[in-house]
Amino acid sequence: MHRFNGAVRVACAWLVLTIPAVAAERSRPISLPQALQRALAANPRLTAAERDVGIAGGLRIQSGALPNPEASFELDNALGSGPYKGTRSAETNLQLSQLVELGGKREARMAAGEAGVGSAVWQRRATRLEVLSETAIAFITIISSQRRIEIFDEQIKSFDQLIPQLQKRVEEGASSPAETERAQVAADLFRVERERAKTQLATARRDLAILMGESIPHFGKAIGKLALVGQPPSFRSVVQAIEANPQLMRWTAVTAQRNAELLIARLKAVPDVRLSAGWRHYQDTNDNAVRLGISIPLPVFDQNRGNIIAAQESLAKTAAERSINKLVLISIAGRAYDTINGALAEIKLLRSSVIPKARSAAATIESGYAQGRFTLLELLDVKGSVLQALLREQEALQNFHIAVATIEGLVGNPFSLTHQSSR
């Protein structure tokens, strides 16, 4: 019983120390470089890609292995009848044989194994870029969701300050009670939208945690801003940079591997030689003799033609597969590039005209409403316009930075932008 109580006290003490530490870790802010570092360290897709490189390395080692020699033992003219009863007339044969591969089969296998390693290495690099790009996109989504919640909070706070003024006007007989209820409904609708934004934020946080190899988020607020934007370089330069994408570079190794596989298929028709050497003992005369042998298969019926044709088609298919892969990457980059230009146009118009004018109109109408020159409907309408303009700007900023992260994941380098001022 004393031992049980002691164990309970130790466990409780451990919990007292552990829970604050876990809570502190979950509340600690996270930046984009930290998120990228944690994803590179713990994402299971990168671990799997690393294991694929190890598997290819093992196959490369095995490809250079020589055929094992064979040992055989034979007992002739024994366990019969008459003079062959027992082992009196037995002949004992002990033989070693070795298969000798001809035509460069081993070298072809080693070339295929080496190319397989190269293909796995390029695939690992491609997976690394994908993880970095997806992590950046998840982080950008979190930053955008946090900002959306802040925008709703600002609007709700504005309405919370307006409602007491409405109640005072009602008491003075300058407004009807319905105006207070209408303003409260508008504020509550903003709260509904804020709850939706919170749900989106929770989803984005979980997505980022999964990319970092965690089942639940172990981080606090994401630190970063999306206000800074810039003009992208030409799309032609983006397409040229895509040529260095690991997914495309991998096809060089795949081509070498399939060339080696074609050579292996062709060399299989070349017969190998099996050499043997043995020792024979004659029981009846107690004499010994050496046995030498050589055997060569005759490729009469099977010349491996079917496998040669399959290997040729597989090699010919490589160029088409690379072209398909390249076109898919260019298509993804093209959509992202169009999104960047479209978002820049939206942001420019919103920042230069829509948002300043909406805020100016809101300030004028809010001041005039206090003096009785504008109705509550006009005030609600202009506040809604400000909110929609801010949300559209935030959406455009999110789309812009996600598109940039997408292209960076394709070209493998930070996207060079000619930066513009945030406002």
N, C-alpha and C positions, 0 to 999 in steps of 0.2 A: 504494500500500500504506500509506504514511504517512497519507494522507487517510482511508483506511478505518479505521485504528487510532484516529485522532483522533475520527472519528465514533462509534466504539464507546465510547471513553472518555466522550464527551459524553452518549451515551445512558445509559451506566451511571450517570453522575453524576446525570442527571435521574431515573432510577429510584430511586437512593438517597434523593433529596430527596422524591420523589413518594410512594413506598410508605408511609413513616411518616405523611405527611400524610393519605393515604387511610385508613390504619388508625386514626389519631386521630379522623377524622371519623366512621368507623363505630362507634367506641367511645364517642362523646360522647352523654350521656344526652339524652333528648328529653321535653319536657313537652307537655301538651295544647294550650296556646296556640301553641307552636312548630309542632306537627303541623298545626293548622288553618291557620296562616299559610303553611306550605309547600304545603299542598294548594290553597289559593286562588291561589298564585303559579304552580303548575306542573301542575295537573290538566288533562289534555287536553280533558275534557268542557266545562270553562269556556272554554277557547280556542275550541272549536267553537261554543259558544253565542255568544261574542263575534263570531265570523265571521258567524253567522246575523243578528246585528243589522246588521253591515256590508252583508250581502246585501240585507236589507230596506231599508236606507238607499239603496242603489244603485237598487233597484226604485222607490223613492219619487221619486228624481230623474228616472228615466226616464219615470215616469207623467206628469210635467208637460211633457214635450217636445212641441213643436208638429210637425205633419207637415211634412216637407221639401217645398220647391217642386220642380217638375219642369220641365226644359228639353227642348224637342224641335226637331228640324230636319227639314224636308221639302223635297224637290226634285221638282216636278211638271213634266209635259210636256217631258221630256228623254230623251236617249239612245234616241229612237225613229227613225222614218223620215220622209221627206219634209220638211215644214217643221219637224218636231220632232226632226230629226237633230241630235245633239250637244246643246248647251245654248242654241241660238239662241233658242228659244221657251220656255225654262225659266222656271218660276215658283218662286221661293225663299221658303220659309216658316220663320220663326224664332219660336218661341212659348214663353212661360212660363205655367205653370199652378200653382194653389195650392188645396189642399183646405181648406175652411173647415168645421170641426166645429160642429155646432149642437146645441142642447138641453142643454148643460153636460156633454158627454162628458168633456172634459179635467178639469173640476173633480171629476167622479165618480171618475175614475182616480186623481187626486191624493189624494182622501179614502181610497180603498182602500189606496194606498201608505202614507199616514200611519198608518192603522190597522195595517197590516202591521208597521211599525216598532214600534208599541206592543206588539203581540203578541210580537215577538221579544225586546223588553226584558223583559217579564214572564216569558218563558220562561227568559231568562238568570238572572233572580233566583230562579226556581224551581230551576234547576240548581245555583245557588250554595248554596241551602239543603240540597239533597240531598247535595251533596259534603260540606258541613260536618257534616251528620248522620251520614253514612257514615264519615267520618273519626273522629268522636267514638266511634262504635260500635266501629270497629277498634281504637282506642286503649284503650277500656275492656276489650275482649277481651284485649289484651296484658297490661294491668295484672292482670286476673283470672288469666290463665295464669301470670304470674310468681308470684302469691301461691299458687296451687295447688302450684307446684314448691317454694316455701318450706315449705308445710305437709308435703309428702312428705319433704323434707329433715329437718324437725324429728322426724318419726316414725322415719325411718331412723337418725338420730343417737341417738334414745332406745333403739332396738333394739341399736345398736352398743355402747351402754353396758351393756345388759342381758346380752348374750351372754357376756362374761367372767365375770359373776356365775354364770351357768348352768354354765359350764365348771368353775368353782370348786366348785359344789355337786355336780357329777358326780364330781369328784376326791375330794370328801369322802364320796361315797356317798349323799348326800341326794337326788339326782335321777338319772334315767336319761339316757343319751346321746341318747335320742330327743327329749327336751325341747329340747336345744340345736339339733338339726336342725329341729325344728318352729319355733323362734324364728327360725332363719336363713331358713327358707322364707317366713315372714311378712315379714321384712325384704326379701327378694328380690322378693316380690310388690309391696311398696311401691316398690321400684326400677323394676319394670315399669310401674307406674302413673305414676311420675315421667317415664319416657321417653315415655309417651303424652302427658303434659302438655307435654313439650318439643316434640313434633311439632305439637301444637296452637298452641304459642307461635310456632313458626317460620312456620306458616301465617298466623297473625294478623299477624306482623311483615311478611310479604310483601304481605298485603292492604293494610296501611297504606302501605307503600312505593309500591305501585301507585297508590293514591289521591293520593300526593304526586308522581306523575309519574316514579317510579323503577322500574327493573326488579328491583333487589335493595335490601334495606334499607341505608341509609347513616346509621344511627343506632344508639346503644347501648341501654341499659336505658330503659324508659319510666318516668317519674317521676310518681307520683300515688297517691292512696288512694281506696278505694271504701267505707270504713267509715261515712262520714257519710251518713245518709238523712234523709228528711223526708216529711211528709204533703202530698199534692198538693192543689191547689184543686179545686173542684167540676168535674165533667165538663161541666156546662153552660157554664162559663166557657171550657173548652177548645174546645168546639164553636163558641162565639161567636168565639174568636180565630182559628179555622180560616177564617172568612170573609175574613180578610186574607191568606190564603195566596196567593202569586203564581200558583199554578196556577188558582185560582178568579178572581183579578183579571184574568188573561189573557183570560177569556171576554168581558169587557167590550170589549176591543179586537177580539176575534174577531167579536163581534156587529156592531160598527161596520164591520169589513171586509166582512162578508157583506151588510150593508145596502148598502154602496157597490157591491158586485158585483151585487146585484139591480138597483140603479139603472142600472149600466152595461148590463146585459142589456136592460132596458126601453128605454134610450136608443138602443140599436143600431138599433131599428126607425125612429128618426127619421132621415130622409135628410139627408146632408151635401151641401153645395154645392161644386162645383169651378169656380173662376173661372179664366179664361185670357185672356191678352192677347198678341198677336203682331204680327209685321211681315212683309209680303209684298212681294216685288220681282218686277216683270214685266220679263223680259229683252227682249222684242220692242219694248216701248215705253219701257223704262227708267223706268217709273213705280213708285212705292211706295204701299202702303196698309196700314192698321192692321186687325188682326183681333181682335175681342172675342168671348168665348164664355162660356157658363155651362151646366153640366150637373147634373142632379139625378137620382139613381136612384129608381126607382118601387118602393116596397116592396109589390109585388103578391103574389109567391109566398113570399118569406121575410120574416116579421116577427119572427123570433127567438123564437118562442113556446116551443120546446123548452128553450132556454137560460134563458128567464124562469122556466119551471116548475121547472127544476133549481135555480136560484138561490133561489126561494121556499122550496123544500123544505130546502135547505141552511141558510137562515136559521131556518126553523122548527125544525130539528134542533138548533140551538145551545143552546136552553134545556134540552133533554133531555140533551145531552152535558155541560153544566155540572152538572146534577143528578146524573148518574152520577159525575162527577169528585168532587163534594162527598160523596156517599155513600161512595165508596171511601176518601176521606181520613178521614171520620168512623169508618168501620170500622177502619181502621188505628189511629187514635187510641184507639178503644174497646178494642181488643185490648191496646194498650200500657198504657192506664189500668188495665185489669183486672190486667195483669201487675204494675204498680206496687203495687196494693192487696194482691195475693196475696203478692208478695215481702215487703212490709212485715209482713204477718201472720206469715210464716215467720221473718223476722229477729227479730221481737219474741219469739216463742216460743223460738227457738233461744238468744237472748241472755239471756232472763230465766229459763229453766229448763233446757233441754237441755244446753247447753255447760257452765254452771257445775256441774250435777249430774254430768255425765260426767267432768269434770276432778276433781271431788271424789272420785268413786268410783274413778277411776284412781289418784289419790294414795293413797287408803286401801288399795286392793288391792295396789299396788306396794310400799307399806311392809309390808303383811301378808305378801306373798309372800316378802320377805327374811327374815321370821320363821317361814316355813313354814306360815302360816295359810291361804294360798290356793294354788290350783293354777296351773300355767302357762296352762291353757286359760282360766281366769277372767281372768288378766292380759291375755292376747292379745285376749280378747273386749272387755274394757273399753277397751283401747287402740284397738281397731278402732272402738268407739263414738265415742271422742273424734275420731278421724280423720274419720269420716262426718259428724259434727256440724259440724266445721270446714269440710269440703268443701261441705256443704249451705248453710252460711252464705255461703260465697264464691259459690256458684252463685246464691243469692238476691240477693246484692249486685250481681252481674253483670247479672242479669235486670232488677233495679230500674233501674240506671243506663242500660242500653241502652234500656229503655222510656222513660225521661226524655229521652234524646237523640233518640229517635224522635218524641216529641211536640214537642220543641223544633224539630225540622226541619219540623214541620207548621205550627206557630204562628208561627215566625220570630223568636221571642224566648226568652230563658232562662226555663225553667219555674220559677215561683215556688213554693218548697217551705217548709213549716214544719218546720225542722230539728229532729231528735232527737239525743240523745247517741249516740255510737258503741257504747257498752257500758253 
